[in-house]
Each structure stands twice: as C-alpha cells, then as structure tokens.
Amino acid sequence: EGSMMAQISQEPWSGELKNSPIVEFFMNLELPKKEHFNQSFLLQANERIDMNALQQGMNAIVTQHDMLRAVINGEKGAEHLYVNSAEILPTIEEIDLTAASDYLTAAQNECEKRQTSIQMDKSLFNVAVLHLPSYDLLLMVCHHIVVDAVSWRIILEDLGTAYGQAISGNEIKLQAKTNTYHDYVNAVFNYRNSHTLDQEVNYWRSVQQKMQSLPTSDGKKHERKIAKVELALDKATTENLLYKVSTKFNTEINDLLMTALGRGYYKLTGNNSVSVQFEGHGREDIGGNLLKDRTVGWFTSVYPVVLEGISGDMRKDIRTTKEIMHRVPNKGVGYNILRFIEGENSLDF
C-alpha cells in the first residue's frame, strides 16, 4: 500500500467532474430545494478559538480535500460538479453573540440560517464561528453531494491535527492523500462495461421486476406524507440480538432487523413481500486499484432489497431473509452504476 500511496499525486486537483452514480441519483430526485440537502457538525470549543490557527487549519483541509472546493455548474438537467483551484480558500464567518440575552436561541437561529442558505454555484462547504458569552461554537455545513459519513470522520480528524499544529506554531502536515474523487469517477465508468458488473445484470433485473410488481409510491412526489419513528432496544435485547441469536443462526444484525421488518409488515398488511431501500458506504472495490480511505466525497450506494416469502414461522423467516440479504452482490454498489451510468447492457428502470 505504501508504494501505491507514493504514486498518488499529492497536488490539489481541480477541474470538471462527470457525475458519479450517487450524484446522478441525487439530481434525478428533482428535489424542490436541493440546496437544503446538507450535513453539518456543530462543535463546542473548550477554550476560545484561535481564529488565525483555525483559518490555517481550514486552508490546509480545503487544499488537501478537493471536493470541499467543489461547486455546481451547468444548466438544469445537465448539472455537474466543478472543483475550484486551491487558490480559492474558505472564508470563515464570525458571529458575535456575546451580548445576546438569549444566546442559545440566537445561536440556533444562526445555525438554521446557514443550513438553508447554501448557494450551490458559490460554495458547498460553509464554516462559521459563533462567539457566545462563555465559549465558542464551530459550525461546518456541507452539502451532502460532496461528503458522506466516512468523509466527515476524515475532515474532523484532519481539522484536529491541523488546528493543533497551527496553534503550536508548527507547519501543518496532514496524512498523505489517497486517490481523488475524480479517479473514482473514472474507475466507475470503466467498471460499467466490465465482465464483473455484467454478471450482476440478471440479479438486478430480477430485483427490479419483483419491485415493480409490488405496490410502490412515486419517489418524486415530494408532497407525500412522511413520518419518523425512533425506537431503542434495551441492553439485554441488544446483546441477545448481537451475540446469542447471531451466533445461533450465523446471521448479521441486518438479517435480523430485516426479518423483524418483514414479519411486522406481514402482520400489519398480510403481504409477505416488501421492498426496502438500503444504503452502504459504497467504497467497495470496483477495480482500478483505488485507495479511498482518506478521500472526501459522496460514495454512498443506494440499492433495493425485495424481501419475500415471509411465513410467520420465526426460524424459517430468519433463514429466508438471510439468504436474500446474502445474495446482494458487492454490497449493492452495482445497482446505481447500472442505473445511472450509460453502458452496453441497460436495465429497465
């Protein structure tokens, strides 16, 4: 791996990007306010933030992680990401709330304002420092189109390193870059017509047919009602699920949760088939010898699993579900590649 790292250019990358499958998936959703599709982190500092050190740290991160310099270019319907050159560094907004009487509400309002005010053609990564009476807050808002959960871990770790180095007056040195998101997109286009992906076509075709035979709603009908239910299992049940049941049936946690979902749906509706949209981190191997463990970008894979054959018999249902889950090829990354990247063998969607 060391020798592969040595071959990866450590220079900032800039230029136009073709849309990756997940970016194409996002564009295809036609969200009414797609600039609101953000992820954010709000960090409380234990001492006042040194603005100079923070600016140095942010500059280093944005120079290293190209996607944080990306903007959206192009006409509606043909929009794509464009990565600016490393001369364009982030401006950190400072908001002074030290005199605010209700500073927590004021801080919340400021955060909400930044969550909804991203201009996708100007910047997809916004940083603000809120000075409160007794501490500082650091807010980072980033459009989901350029980050995912793994990306945030990299950004936060690098920020800690860079800020620490800047505060102690040292030169900022981050770990070496892995392949760029641009390299990844190129690899996807090569993978699209590969023999490996070819072998998945029949599998996804059958999933697609099953899905179309089930009652579905229109994913682009944005006025659909949506409800969120959050449940938590107690410690004993969780341990049971993770260790006892999993060992007994040789299952992973997703197999069991899916079994429960299928059984619940069956009891409620009498239907023994249901399709569920799954998400994976999407950084699986697609050829091209890519190293992606320090690459910031949106890699998520989204794919359907059709659960069928629920009978009401617990043991049988676990076995059926486990088999369906374990049939998904390469953690589902092929689905959106076949769906959104043009190639020789198209699927009907």
C-alpha positions, 0 to 999 in steps of 0.5 A: 500500500505504501508504494501505491500511496507514493504514486498518488499525486499529492497536488490539489486537483481541480477541474470538471467532474462527470457525475458519479452514480450517487450524484446522478441519483441525487439530481434525478430526485428533482428535489424542490430545494436541493440546496437544503440537502446538507450535513453539518457538525456543530462543535463546542470549543473548550477554550476560545478559538484561535481564529488565525490557527483555525483559518490555517487549519481550514486552508490546509483541509480545503487544499488537501480535500478537493471536493470541499472546493467543489461547486455546481455548474451547468444548466438544469438537467445537465448539472455537474460538479466543478472543483475550484483551484486551491487558490480559492480558500474558505472564508470563515464567518464570525458571529458575535453573540456575546451580548445576546440575552438569549444566546442559545436561541440566537445561536440556533437561529444562526445555525438554521440560517446557514443550513438553508442558505447554501448557494450551490454555484458559490460554495458547498462547504460553509464554516462559521464561528459563533462567539457566545458569552462563555465559549465558542461554537464551530459550525461546518455545513456541507452539502451532502453531494460532496461528503458522506459519513466516512468523509466527515470522520476524515475532515474532523480528524484532519481539522484536529491535527491541523488546528493543533499544529497551527496553534503550536506554531508548527507547519501543518502536515496532514496524512498523505492523500489517497486517490481523488474523487475524480479517479473514482469517477473514472474507475466507475465508468470503466467498471460499467462495461466490465465482465464483473458488473455484467454478471450482476445484470440478471440479479438486478433485473430480477430485483427490479421486476419483483419491485415493480410488481409490488405496490410502490409510491412515486419517489418524486412526489415530494408532497407525500406524507412522511413520518419518523419513528425512533425506537431503542432496544434495551441492553439485554435485547441488544446483546441477545440480538448481537451475540446469542441469536447471531451466533445461533443462526450465523446471521448479521444484525441486518438479517435480523432487523430485516426479518423483524421488518418483514414479519411486522409488515406481514402482520400489519398488511398480510403481504409477505413481500416488501421492498426496502431501500438500503444504503452502504458506504459504497467504497467497495472495490470496483477495480482500478486499484483505488485507495479511498480511505482518506478521500472526501466525497459522496460514495454512498450506494443506494440499492433495493432489497425485495424481501419475500416469502415471509411465513410467520414461522420465526426460524424459517423467516430468519433463514429466508431473509438471510439468504436474500440479504446474502445474495446482494452482490458487492454490497449493492454498489452495482445497482446505481452504476447500472442505473445511472451510468450509460453502458452496453447492457441497460436495465429497465428502470 
